[in-house]
Amino acid sequence: MAAAAAQINRDVLGLERRIAGQDLKLKGVIRVTTTDALFVGLLAPILAAFRQHNPAIELEVLIGNQLFSLSKREADIAIRPTRRPPKRLLVSV
């Protein structure tokens, strides 16, 4: 009986690990805005590699000089060529 209980315990722990692991999989849509020069000259291969490593994430890349609002969720990430981005757009890690 003890062996059966130990096996059930191992099975439950394994199931919990699998369920927790599923919650950690990245998925969804990320909208990135950037300029055409940055996309062609730098970002295209980086974003392609990101997609290969994260196939469940859909990237929407908005290319142009139009400024999209991050606060209105028009874009999730803005990549612009500047040395002085507005402080409201910086994230500290």
Rosetta constraint file for C-alpha pairs under 8 A:
AtomPair CA 1 CA 5 HARMONIC 6.31 0.50
AtomPair CA 2 CA 6 HARMONIC 6.13 0.50
AtomPair CA 3 CA 7 HARMONIC 6.20 0.50
AtomPair CA 4 CA 8 HARMONIC 6.23 0.50
AtomPair CA 5 CA 9 HARMONIC 6.13 0.50
AtomPair CA 6 CA 10 HARMONIC 6.26 0.50
AtomPair CA 7 CA 11 HARMONIC 6.16 0.50
AtomPair CA 8 CA 12 HARMONIC 6.10 0.50
AtomPair CA 9 CA 13 HARMONIC 6.17 0.50
AtomPair CA 10 CA 14 HARMONIC 6.08 0.50
AtomPair CA 11 CA 15 HARMONIC 6.15 0.50
AtomPair CA 12 CA 16 HARMONIC 6.17 0.50
AtomPair CA 13 CA 17 HARMONIC 6.29 0.50
AtomPair CA 14 CA 18 HARMONIC 6.30 0.50
AtomPair CA 15 CA 19 HARMONIC 6.16 0.50
AtomPair CA 16 CA 20 HARMONIC 6.05 0.50
AtomPair CA 17 CA 21 HARMONIC 6.03 0.50
AtomPair CA 18 CA 22 HARMONIC 6.32 0.50
AtomPair CA 19 CA 23 HARMONIC 6.67 0.50
AtomPair CA 20 CA 24 HARMONIC 6.79 0.50
AtomPair CA 21 CA 25 HARMONIC 6.87 0.50
AtomPair CA 26 CA 54 HARMONIC 6.91 0.50
AtomPair CA 26 CA 56 HARMONIC 6.56 0.50
AtomPair CA 26 CA 57 HARMONIC 6.62 0.50
AtomPair CA 27 CA 54 HARMONIC 7.72 0.50
AtomPair CA 27 CA 55 HARMONIC 7.95 0.50
AtomPair CA 27 CA 56 HARMONIC 4.62 0.50
AtomPair CA 27 CA 57 HARMONIC 4.59 0.50
AtomPair CA 27 CA 58 HARMONIC 7.62 0.50
AtomPair CA 28 CA 56 HARMONIC 6.59 0.50
AtomPair CA 28 CA 57 HARMONIC 4.92 0.50
AtomPair CA 28 CA 58 HARMONIC 6.04 0.50
AtomPair CA 29 CA 57 HARMONIC 5.67 0.50
AtomPair CA 29 CA 58 HARMONIC 4.62 0.50
AtomPair CA 29 CA 59 HARMONIC 5.85 0.50
AtomPair CA 29 CA 60 HARMONIC 7.13 0.50
AtomPair CA 30 CA 57 HARMONIC 7.13 0.50
AtomPair CA 30 CA 58 HARMONIC 6.29 0.50
AtomPair CA 30 CA 59 HARMONIC 5.10 0.50
AtomPair CA 30 CA 60 HARMONIC 6.18 0.50
AtomPair CA 30 CA 75 HARMONIC 7.78 0.50
AtomPair CA 30 CA 76 HARMONIC 6.12 0.50
AtomPair CA 30 CA 77 HARMONIC 7.71 0.50
AtomPair CA 31 CA 59 HARMONIC 5.95 0.50
AtomPair CA 31 CA 60 HARMONIC 4.61 0.50
AtomPair CA 31 CA 61 HARMONIC 5.92 0.50
AtomPair CA 31 CA 62 HARMONIC 7.28 0.50
AtomPair CA 31 CA 74 HARMONIC 7.76 0.50
AtomPair CA 31 CA 75 HARMONIC 4.93 0.50
AtomPair CA 31 CA 76 HARMONIC 5.15 0.50
AtomPair CA 31 CA 77 HARMONIC 6.48 0.50
AtomPair CA 32 CA 59 HARMONIC 7.15 0.50
AtomPair CA 32 CA 60 HARMONIC 6.09 0.50
AtomPair CA 32 CA 61 HARMONIC 4.83 0.50
AtomPair CA 32 CA 62 HARMONIC 6.04 0.50
AtomPair CA 32 CA 75 HARMONIC 5.82 0.50
AtomPair CA 32 CA 76 HARMONIC 5.98 0.50
AtomPair CA 32 CA 77 HARMONIC 4.76 0.50
AtomPair CA 32 CA 78 HARMONIC 5.84 0.50
AtomPair CA 32 CA 79 HARMONIC 7.45 0.50
AtomPair CA 33 CA 61 HARMONIC 5.71 0.50
AtomPair CA 33 CA 62 HARMONIC 4.52 0.50
AtomPair CA 33 CA 63 HARMONIC 5.86 0.50
AtomPair CA 33 CA 64 HARMONIC 7.60 0.50
AtomPair CA 33 CA 68 HARMONIC 7.39 0.50
AtomPair CA 33 CA 75 HARMONIC 6.39 0.50
AtomPair CA 33 CA 77 HARMONIC 6.29 0.50
AtomPair CA 33 CA 78 HARMONIC 4.83 0.50
AtomPair CA 33 CA 79 HARMONIC 6.19 0.50
AtomPair CA 34 CA 38 HARMONIC 6.64 0.50
AtomPair CA 34 CA 39 HARMONIC 6.58 0.50
AtomPair CA 34 CA 61 HARMONIC 7.53 0.50
AtomPair CA 34 CA 62 HARMONIC 6.43 0.50
AtomPair CA 34 CA 63 HARMONIC 5.25 0.50
AtomPair CA 34 CA 64 HARMONIC 6.34 0.50
AtomPair CA 34 CA 65 HARMONIC 7.42 0.50
AtomPair CA 34 CA 78 HARMONIC 6.02 0.50
AtomPair CA 34 CA 79 HARMONIC 4.93 0.50
AtomPair CA 34 CA 80 HARMONIC 5.76 0.50
AtomPair CA 35 CA 39 HARMONIC 6.20 0.50
AtomPair CA 35 CA 63 HARMONIC 5.26 0.50
AtomPair CA 35 CA 64 HARMONIC 4.80 0.50
AtomPair CA 35 CA 65 HARMONIC 5.75 0.50
AtomPair CA 35 CA 79 HARMONIC 7.68 0.50
AtomPair CA 35 CA 80 HARMONIC 6.67 0.50
AtomPair CA 36 CA 40 HARMONIC 6.08 0.50
AtomPair CA 36 CA 63 HARMONIC 5.53 0.50
AtomPair CA 36 CA 64 HARMONIC 5.88 0.50
AtomPair CA 37 CA 41 HARMONIC 5.74 0.50
AtomPair CA 37 CA 42 HARMONIC 7.95 0.50
AtomPair CA 38 CA 42 HARMONIC 5.37 0.50
AtomPair CA 38 CA 43 HARMONIC 6.10 0.50
AtomPair CA 38 CA 80 HARMONIC 7.71 0.50
AtomPair CA 38 CA 81 HARMONIC 7.50 0.50
AtomPair CA 39 CA 43 HARMONIC 4.53 0.50
AtomPair CA 39 CA 44 HARMONIC 5.37 0.50
AtomPair CA 39 CA 63 HARMONIC 7.52 0.50
AtomPair CA 40 CA 44 HARMONIC 5.86 0.50
AtomPair CA 42 CA 46 HARMONIC 7.25 0.50
AtomPair CA 43 CA 47 HARMONIC 5.91 0.50
AtomPair CA 44 CA 48 HARMONIC 6.10 0.50
AtomPair CA 45 CA 49 HARMONIC 6.13 0.50
AtomPair CA 46 CA 50 HARMONIC 6.22 0.50
AtomPair CA 47 CA 51 HARMONIC 6.21 0.50
AtomPair CA 48 CA 52 HARMONIC 6.37 0.50
AtomPair CA 49 CA 53 HARMONIC 6.37 0.50
AtomPair CA 50 CA 54 HARMONIC 6.01 0.50
AtomPair CA 51 CA 55 HARMONIC 5.34 0.50
AtomPair CA 51 CA 57 HARMONIC 6.86 0.50
AtomPair CA 51 CA 58 HARMONIC 7.65 0.50
AtomPair CA 51 CA 59 HARMONIC 7.65 0.50
AtomPair CA 68 CA 74 HARMONIC 5.61 0.50
AtomPair CA 68 CA 75 HARMONIC 6.12 0.50
AtomPair CA 68 CA 78 HARMONIC 7.89 0.50
AtomPair CA 69 CA 73 HARMONIC 6.30 0.50
AtomPair CA 69 CA 74 HARMONIC 5.29 0.50
AtomPair CA 69 CA 75 HARMONIC 6.42 0.50
AtomPair CA 70 CA 74 HARMONIC 5.83 0.50
AtomPair CA 70 CA 75 HARMONIC 5.25 0.50
AtomPair CA 70 CA 76 HARMONIC 5.85 0.50
AtomPair CA 70 CA 77 HARMONIC 7.20 0.50
AtomPair CA 70 CA 78 HARMONIC 7.69 0.50
AtomPair CA 85 CA 89 HARMONIC 6.81 0.50
AtomPair CA 85 CA 90 HARMONIC 7.36 0.50
AtomPair CA 86 CA 90 HARMONIC 7.17 0.50
